[in-house]
Amino acid sequence: MIISLIVAASENNAIGKDNKLLWYLPNDMKFFKNTTWAMPVIMGRKTFESLAGEPLPGRYNIVVTRNHIDLSGRSNAELAFSPEDALLKAKEKDCKEVFIAGGQQIYNAYLPVATKIYITRVHAVLEGDAFFPAIDEKEWKKVYELDFPADEKHAYAYSFQTWVRI
Ligand SMILES: NC(=O)c1ccc[n+]([C@@H]2O[C@H](COP(=O)([O-])OP(=O)(O)OC[C@H]3O[C@@H](n4cnc5c(N)ncnc54)[C@H](OP(=O)(O)O)[C@@H]3O)[C@@H](O)[C@H]2O)c1
């Protein structure tokens, strides 16, 4: 199973502030949805709460926490009590890829075992309180990039990039 991180980060690697995203970029939301659709996604408890406590539809949501969260009635979500436990639960789904969907703590936990990163690089330097780890170009190679300018729906220019572990 490929372990992929999927993230949108500013030039200075900011990903969020006050448990919210720093932008509204509809094309990035579409990219996230298309890429992760029907696949297992692993996220931290705080990121899950930032989704108003509702699992992402059309995907199997695995929420990592050291506590108990009531997920009753949500057939497409379950808890995991460590990053390793979450990976085992994703493997049970027999999918070719699992997506690590943040936030900061969870990206840090999985970066050492991930082999792919889908990053939407948002071309701005922004203040945040949650950050993506720096991508070490000695360990990772960029294999894909597609650039988009800012427009009336997107306040910042952005690039979809894919990196693979060397
Ligand atoms: N730009 C993006 O692409 C993107 C994507 C996702 C999130 N974000 C942003 O990232 C920020 C949230 O990041 P965050 O780092 O504060 O929170 P987070 O990573 O979403 O969640 C942290 C929580 O995960 C659980 N956790 C972490 N490590 C664990 C471990 N080893 N074992 C068990 N549970 C563990 C803990 O939950 P408990 O406290 O319940 O034990 C911890 O409080 C928000 O601003 C959000 O908007 C941005």
The ligand as an SDF file (V2000), in Angstrom:
LIG
                    3D

 48 52  0  0  0  0  0  0  0  0999 V2000
   -3.4910   22.8210    4.4530 N   0  0  0  0  0  0  0  0  0  0  0  0
   -3.7690   21.5410    4.5710 C   0  0  0  0  0  0  0  0  0  0  0  0
   -3.6610   20.7790    3.6100 O   0  0  0  0  0  0  0  0  0  0  0  0
   -4.2530   21.0180    5.8940 C   0  0  0  0  0  0  0  0  0  0  0  0
   -4.7090   19.6910    6.0030 C   0  0  0  0  0  0  0  0  0  0  0  0
   -5.1370   19.2430    7.2600 C   0  0  0  0  0  0  0  0  0  0  0  0
   -5.1060   20.0730    8.3530 C   0  0  0  0  0  0  0  0  0  0  0  0
   -4.6580   21.3480    8.1970 N   0  0  0  0  0  0  0  0  0  0  0  0
   -4.5750   22.2600    9.3560 C   0  0  0  0  0  0  0  0  0  0  0  0
   -3.7220   21.6850   10.3400 O   0  0  0  0  0  0  0  0  0  0  0  0
   -4.1030   22.1800   11.6110 C   0  0  0  0  0  0  0  0  0  0  0  0
   -4.2800   21.0170   12.5750 C   0  0  0  0  0  0  0  0  0  0  0  0
   -3.0280   20.3810   12.7930 O   0  0  0  0  0  0  0  0  0  0  0  0
   -2.5980   19.9170   14.2840 P   0  0  0  0  0  0  0  0  0  0  0  0
   -1.1990   19.4490   14.2150 O   0  0  0  0  0  0  0  0  0  0  0  0
   -2.9610   21.0090   15.2440 O   0  0  0  0  0  0  0  0  0  0  0  0
   -3.6130   18.7240   14.5970 O   0  0  0  0  0  0  0  0  0  0  0  0
   -3.8590   17.2780   13.9010 P   0  0  0  0  0  0  0  0  0  0  0  0
   -2.5520   16.7060   13.4370 O   0  0  0  0  0  0  0  0  0  0  0  0
   -4.9760   17.3750   12.9390 O   0  0  0  0  0  0  0  0  0  0  0  0
   -4.4190   16.4510   15.1420 O   0  0  0  0  0  0  0  0  0  0  0  0
   -3.6490   16.3460   16.3120 C   0  0  0  0  0  0  0  0  0  0  0  0
   -4.2690   15.2770   17.2060 C   0  0  0  0  0  0  0  0  0  0  0  0
   -4.0380   13.9820   16.6410 O   0  0  0  0  0  0  0  0  0  0  0  0
   -3.9070   13.0480   17.6940 C   0  0  0  0  0  0  0  0  0  0  0  0
   -2.5660   12.4570   17.6450 N   0  0  0  0  0  0  0  0  0  0  0  0
   -1.4150   13.0100   17.2000 C   0  0  0  0  0  0  0  0  0  0  0  0
   -0.3890   12.1400   17.3150 N   0  0  0  0  0  0  0  0  0  0  0  0
   -0.9210   11.0000   17.8580 C   0  0  0  0  0  0  0  0  0  0  0  0
   -0.3780    9.7330   18.2190 C   0  0  0  0  0  0  0  0  0  0  0  0
    0.9360    9.4450   18.0600 N   0  0  0  0  0  0  0  0  0  0  0  0
   -1.2060    8.8020   18.7390 N   0  0  0  0  0  0  0  0  0  0  0  0
   -2.5260    9.0600   18.9060 C   0  0  0  0  0  0  0  0  0  0  0  0
   -3.1070   10.2480   18.5710 N   0  0  0  0  0  0  0  0  0  0  0  0
   -2.3100   11.1990   18.0610 C   0  0  0  0  0  0  0  0  0  0  0  0
   -4.1160   13.8090   19.0050 C   0  0  0  0  0  0  0  0  0  0  0  0
   -5.5150   13.7650   19.2430 O   0  0  0  0  0  0  0  0  0  0  0  0
   -6.1270   13.8190   20.7550 P   0  0  0  0  0  0  0  0  0  0  0  0
   -5.7340   15.1590   21.2930 O   0  0  0  0  0  0  0  0  0  0  0  0
   -7.5940   13.6390   20.5430 O   0  0  0  0  0  0  0  0  0  0  0  0
   -5.5000   12.6670   21.5050 O   0  0  0  0  0  0  0  0  0  0  0  0
   -3.6940   15.2090   18.6010 C   0  0  0  0  0  0  0  0  0  0  0  0
   -4.2110   16.2170   19.4380 O   0  0  0  0  0  0  0  0  0  0  0  0
   -5.3910   22.9690   11.3890 C   0  0  0  0  0  0  0  0  0  0  0  0
   -5.0900   24.3630   11.2920 O   0  0  0  0  0  0  0  0  0  0  0  0
   -5.8990   22.4720   10.0540 C   0  0  0  0  0  0  0  0  0  0  0  0
   -6.6920   23.4110    9.3820 O   0  0  0  0  0  0  0  0  0  0  0  0
   -4.2420   21.8320    7.0040 C   0  0  0  0  0  0  0  0  0  0  0  0
  1  2  1  0
  2  3  2  0
  2  4  1  0
  4  5  1  0
  4 48  2  0
  5  6  2  0
  6  7  1  0
  7  8  2  0
  8  9  1  0
  8 48  1  0
  9 10  1  0
  9 46  1  0
 10 11  1  0
 11 12  1  0
 11 44  1  0
 12 13  1  0
 13 14  1  0
 14 15  2  0
 14 16  1  0
 14 17  1  0
 17 18  1  0
 18 19  2  0
 18 20  1  0
 18 21  1  0
 21 22  1  0
 22 23  1  0
 23 24  1  0
 23 42  1  0
 24 25  1  0
 25 26  1  0
 25 36  1  0
 26 27  1  0
 26 35  1  0
 27 28  2  0
 28 29  1  0
 29 30  1  0
 29 35  2  0
 30 31  1  0
 30 32  2  0
 32 33  1  0
 33 34  2  0
 34 35  1  0
 36 37  1  0
 36 42  1  0
 37 38  1  0
 38 39  2  0
 38 40  1  0
 38 41  1  0
 42 43  1  0
 44 45  1  0
 44 46  1  0
 46 47  1  0
M  CHG  2   8   1  16  -1
M  END
$$$$
